Amino acid sequence: MNGAAANQIETEGNSTAADMDSLHVLPLSILPLFTVSLKQARMIKNLHFKSVIEIYRDAKSGSGQIDPDVAGIHFNWTSAQDLEDQRLIEILARLNSYDVYSLRIELRRAGIELEEVDALRLSDAKQAELTEYMRVFTSPLLAQVYGDSNADIENFDQLIGMFSNPDRESAIKNLRTLAKKLDIDITEVPEFLEEYADIFLSLAYYKNCLDDLIPKITRFIEIVQEVQENFHMRRDPILMHVCRFLSEKLNDVSASLTGRFESFDRHSKDMWENLNGESFRRVRALIESHHTTVGGVLCGLSLKMEAWENEVGWESTSPMQRATFITTHMRSGINRIKEIEDSAPAISDL
């Protein structure tokens, strides 16, 4: 199977819920398609950051993939319904990431409605995994309502449950205060909490992805430098050019992306220091406006790093094997990742 995207599937029967946690796997079963066999397939990103339709995957046969451009021929599409499927596949193929938060925005832009309203959500397992990341965002809420940011909260459902059915008189009083600050009725607080949970869960999800990537990118750049310093490898001008190109682009993208997350954190902290309906809406708009670019950059970077990890590895590998994979696979798609990062909205403009 091709690259990192292939390695997202551990077994043929891997669940749709687990797929929804991925940046580069999209189960087509959740989409309004007419072609029955296509609904059993998945759209994935390969290691070159290209979209392909994965028709099947098993341990013995590997992965069967087709290019979206030839889907019409493969499925013999001729009817009006077939052309609707073709249109949808073309839209999906152009997306930079298949994470649930990017998909919500992109599908809405394309006027595509899902059969299951709640299909685009992280699995319960992934949400539990993000608990520690979410404590940064649950603590200010708990402090506002309970005066206690150390309550035993495992997930946002528990938090919403606490606020929906507060068991302390002071909490009810503080809920009214919170509603007043937000300029909403106290009965609207649960809805606010749902929105708050979702927007900051998206930030926690992306931060989790970034924290996993940064050490790998750092190590990969070190390996590239080792290749450049190799006596035999440095005689290859094409290889040296690719190495410089990769180091420069990856350093630039990593620094820019890390800076964006630092800005998100500052704006979130400022929101709680001056909480009102406008400050929340401003932070929500800020984070949501970056979903598609953050998702696209993280998707591309994770594909590259997982490809290297799975095909070459981080430790002792021959310089020739490293050089071959660098020139053959690591370069493609990097410019696109840099373009996506450069296209992100300027935070100062928001």
N, C-alpha and C positions, 0 to 999 in steps of 0.2 A: 504494500500500500504506500502511496506517496506521502512522505513527510509527516510533520507534526499533526496535521489534521487527522490523519489516519489513526494516529495513536490515541485519539480521543475515544475510540471504540474498543473496549476491552473484550466484549462478547457481542455476538450477533444480536442478542436480545436486550441490549443496553436500553434503559428506560428513557422515555421522552423527558421525564423530570430531570434526570441527570444531564441530558443534552442541553436543556435550557440554562444550565449553569455555565455553559461554554461560551467563549468569545467567537469561536469559529465553526460551530456546528448548529445547524438549523433543521429540526425534524419537520418534514413537509406535511406530516399528518395534522398539524395544527392549522394549516392554511386551507382556504376555500378552493380546492382543486377538484376538477371533474375526473381527471385521469386516475383511476383507482390504483394502478400499479405505482404511480408517481407518489401517492400519499404514503407508500411504504418506504420511500427513499428519503434521503437527507441532502441538503445543500451544505457543502463544507468548503473551507478554504484550504488549498494545498500549500506546500511550503514556499511556493513562489508568490503567495498572496493572491492567487487566482481562485475564482469560484468554480466548483465542479459539482455535478449531481452524482451522489454516491448511490448506486442502484442496489448494491448488496455488499455485505462485509461478513466474512467468517474466517476462522483461524486457518483453515486449509487453503481456501481459494484467494484469500486476501480481499482487496477492495475492487469492486467494479465501478468505474467512474466514466461519465460522459461529459463532454463540454456542453454547457447550456445552449451554445449556438446550433448544435445539431440535435437538440431535444425533439424538435418537430419531425425530423426524419426518423429518429429512433422510435418515437411513439406513434408515428404515422398520423400526425395531427392534420385534420382537414376541416372539421366542423367549426361552427361559431364558438361552441364551448371549448374546443381544442385551442382556438386562437386566444381565448381568455386565459387558459393555462399558460400558453406561450408568453403572453404579455406579463403575467405574474412572475414567471421564471426569469424573464429578462430584467425585471425590476430587482428581484432578489440577487441576481448575478452582479448587479452594479453596486450593491451595498458593500461597505468597507468592514462591517462587523455584524455578527449575528447574536450579540448579547441582547438580553431582553429589553434593556433600556433604549438602546439604539433602534431596535426593531419597533418599539412602540411609536417612536417619532417617525421613522421612515415609512411604516405601513400606513400611518395616519395621513402623512403627506400624499401617499399614492392612492388614498381612498379605499384601502383594502381593510375589510372588516373580518375579524376572526370568528369562527363558529363558536369557540369557547372564549368568553370575555376574560377569564382569568388565566388564559394559556400563557401569557407573557409574564411569568413570575419565576423567581428563583425557587429551587426546591427547598423543602423544609431542612434538609441536611445542610445545604449551603448556607441558609439563613442562620442555622445553629453555629456553623463554622465562623460566621462573621460576628458572633456575639461580642467578642472583645473589642472589635472595631466599633461596634455600635454603642458601647459604653460611653464613648466620648460624646455621643449625641443624646443618650438617654439621661446622663447625669444632670445636665442643665434643666431638663424637663422635671425630673424628680425634685431637684432643688427648688424649682418654682412652685411646685404643688405641695410637696411634703416637707420641704426644708431638709431633705435627706437624699443625698445623691448616692448612697451606698446600699440601697435596697437590692434585694436578690432578684434581679431581672435577667432571665435567660433569653427572651426574645421580645419583639415589639408587641406581639399579641398579648403577652402578660402585662406590658406597660399600658396598653390601651384598656385592658380589663381593669387595671387598678384605677385608671382615671374615669372610666365609665361607671364604676361602682366603688367610689372611694369609701373607705370604712372609717375615716376619721373626720370629725367635724371641721378641723382646721383645713383639711384637704378640700372639703367642699367650698369653704370660704376662699381658698387660694385658687380653686378652679374658676370661681366667679371673677377673681382678680385677673386670671389669665385670659378669660373670655373678654374682659373689659379692655385689656391691653391690645388684644387682637381685633377689637371692635367687632366681635361676633356674639351671638347669643350663646349661653352656656350649653344649650342643646346641640350647638354646632361644634363644640369642642372635640367630640369623637371623630368628626370628619376631618378637622384640622390635624388631629393626631395621626389619622390614616395617611394624609398627605405628607406630614412630617416624617412618618416612618418610611414611606416609600422613597422620598427624595434622598434621605440620608442613608437608607439601605443601599441605594444606587452608589452613593459616594463611598460607602464602606466596601462595597463589592469591587469597585474600581481600584481603591487603595490597596485592597488585598492582592489584586492582580499586579499592581505596580510593585508592591513590596516583594513579591515573589520574583519579579523580573529584574530589578535593579542589581542584585548580587550576580545574577547570571550575565547580564550585559557587561558589568564590570570585569568579570572573569574572562568573558569572550574578548574584550578589548585587550586584556593582558596577553591572551593567547595570540591575537593578531600581532601584537608587538613582538612576541617571541618569534613568530614566523618572519617578521621583518628583520630581526637581528640574526637569523640563521645564515651562516656563511654561504651556503649553496642557494637558499631561497632568495636572498637579496639580489642575486644576479638576474632574476626574472623581472623585467621592468613592468610587465602587465600585472603580475602578482603584487608588486609593490604599489602600483597605482590603486588596485582594488583594496589593498590593506589600508592605505591612507584614506580612501573614500569611505570605507566602512567605519573606521575609527572616528572620522570627522562627523559623519552623519549620526552615528549612534550617540556620540557625546552630546551633540547639539539637541537631538530629540529628547534624550534622557533629562538633560538640564531644563529644557523648556517644559516638559511634562511635569517634572518634580516641582517646578516653580508654580505651575497652575494649581497643583494640589495644595501648596502652601497658601496660595491666595484663597482657595476655597475655605481652608481652615480659619484664616483671618476673618473672612467675611462672616463665617458661621459664629465665631466668637463675638464679633461686633454685634451681630443680630441679638444675641442674648443679653448683651450689655444695654441694649436699647430696643427691647422687644415691643413690636407692634405689628399690626397687620401688614403694613407696607414693607417693613424690614424683612419679614418672613417671605413675602411675595418676591422681593428683590433677590434674596438668596436662592429661593427656589428657581426663579427664572435664570439666574446665573448658572447654577449647576445643570439645569436641563438644557441650556443652550450649548453646553459642552459635551453632552452625552455622545453625540455621533462622532465627534472628533476624538474624544478620549477613547471611546470604544474602538474606533478604527486604528488608532496608533497602538493601543494595547494588543489588539488582535494581531496586527502585523508583527509586532515585536515578539509576542509569545510564540507565534508560528516559527519564527527564525530561531529563537533560543531553544525551543523544544526539538526542532529539527537537528540542531547541533548536538544537543544532549543525547538524542536517541540514535543518531547516525554516526557521530564521531566521539562524543564524550568529553568530559572536562579534564581528565587526567592524562597520563602518558599515552600519547598517540604519535605516530610518526609524522614528522614535519611535512612529508609529501602528502599523506592522507589529509592533514589539515589544510594544506595549500589547495589541494584539488577540490575539496568541499567548499572552501571559501570562494574560489573563482567560479565554480559550477553552480552553487545553490544560494550562497549567502548574499550575494550582490543583488540578485533580482528581487524587485519589490521594495528595496530600501528607499529609492527615490520617492515612491508612492507614499510610504510611511512619513517621510519628511514633508511631502506636500500636504498631507492631511494635518500634520501638526502645525504647519505654517498657516493653514486655513482656519484655525481655531479663532473664535471671536476674541477680540482684545478685552480683557477683563476691565480695564479702565473705562471702556466705552459703555459698560453695562452698569 
